[in-house]
Amino acid sequence: MDPVHDYVTTVLTDKFEVPSDGVRPGVTLTELGLDSLAVTELLVTLQEHYGTAAPDDAVSGEATPEDVVALVHELLGDTQQPAGQLGEE
């Protein structure tokens, strides 16, 4: 499995107390219970872990965990993973 996906899932379940069975395709961060502050905190956590930088508005509550994983791959320069539509609402 994708280690970035695994880490994003771990952060969502451990730090934000999202039930592991709740992290599934198509579910938005808002639907997982993250408010705008939590979405920003998620982005900061990932940036610190991977040593990357992204605009503060790179992820909205309408993004899915898959979008977040795609953003991390994009920031890491991994062209194998397509980026999602992260800032759209």
C-alpha positions as CSV (number, residue, x, y, z in Angstrom):
1,M,0.0,0.0,0.0
2,D,1.0,3.6,-0.4
3,P,3.0,4.9,2.6
4,V,1.6,8.4,2.2
5,H,-1.9,7.1,2.3
6,D,-1.1,5.1,5.4
7,Y,0.4,8.1,7.1
8,V,-2.6,10.4,6.3
9,T,-4.9,7.7,7.6
10,T,-2.9,7.4,10.8
11,V,-2.9,11.1,11.4
12,L,-6.7,11.3,10.8
13,T,-7.4,8.4,13.2
14,D,-4.8,9.1,15.9
15,K,-4.7,12.9,16.0
16,F,-8.2,13.8,14.9
17,E,-9.9,10.7,16.3
18,V,-11.6,9.8,13.1
19,P,-12.8,6.1,13.2
20,S,-10.6,4.1,10.9
21,D,-13.6,2.7,9.1
22,G,-14.7,6.3,8.4
23,V,-11.7,7.0,6.2
24,R,-13.0,5.7,2.9
25,P,-13.1,6.9,-0.7
26,G,-15.1,9.9,-1.5
27,V,-15.7,11.1,2.1
28,T,-14.7,14.7,2.6
29,L,-12.7,16.0,5.5
30,T,-15.7,17.9,6.7
31,E,-17.8,14.7,6.7
32,L,-15.0,13.1,8.8
33,G,-15.6,15.8,11.4
34,L,-12.7,18.2,10.6
35,D,-13.5,21.9,10.8
36,S,-11.4,24.5,9.0
37,L,-8.9,24.8,11.9
38,A,-8.4,21.0,11.9
39,V,-7.9,20.9,8.2
40,T,-5.2,23.5,8.6
41,E,-3.6,21.5,11.4
42,L,-3.7,18.4,9.2
43,L,-1.9,20.3,6.4
44,V,0.7,21.6,8.9
45,T,1.3,18.2,10.4
46,L,1.9,16.7,6.9
47,Q,4.2,19.5,5.9
48,E,6.3,19.1,9.0
49,H,6.4,15.3,8.6
50,Y,7.4,15.4,4.9
51,G,9.4,18.6,5.0
52,T,7.3,20.3,2.4
53,A,5.5,23.6,2.0
54,A,2.0,24.3,0.6
55,P,-0.3,27.3,0.6
56,D,-2.5,27.5,3.6
57,D,-5.5,27.1,1.3
58,A,-4.2,24.1,-0.5
59,V,-6.7,21.9,1.2
60,S,-10.4,22.7,2.0
61,G,-12.9,20.8,4.0
62,E,-14.4,19.5,0.7
63,A,-11.2,17.6,0.0
64,T,-11.1,13.9,0.5
65,P,-8.2,11.9,2.1
66,E,-7.3,10.8,-1.5
67,D,-7.0,14.5,-2.4
68,V,-4.7,15.1,0.6
69,V,-2.6,12.1,-0.4
70,A,-2.4,13.4,-4.0
71,L,-1.2,16.8,-2.7
72,V,1.6,15.2,-0.7
73,H,2.7,13.2,-3.7
74,E,2.6,16.4,-5.8
75,L,4.7,18.3,-3.1
76,L,7.2,15.5,-3.0
77,G,7.5,15.6,-6.8
78,D,6.0,12.2,-7.3
79,T,4.4,12.4,-10.8
80,Q,3.0,8.9,-10.4
81,Q,0.1,10.3,-8.3
82,P,-2.3,12.8,-9.9
83,A,-3.2,15.8,-7.8
84,G,-6.9,16.2,-6.8
85,Q,-9.0,19.4,-6.8
86,L,-8.1,20.4,-3.3
87,G,-9.1,24.1,-3.1
88,E,-12.5,23.8,-4.7
89,E,-15.7,24.1,-2.7
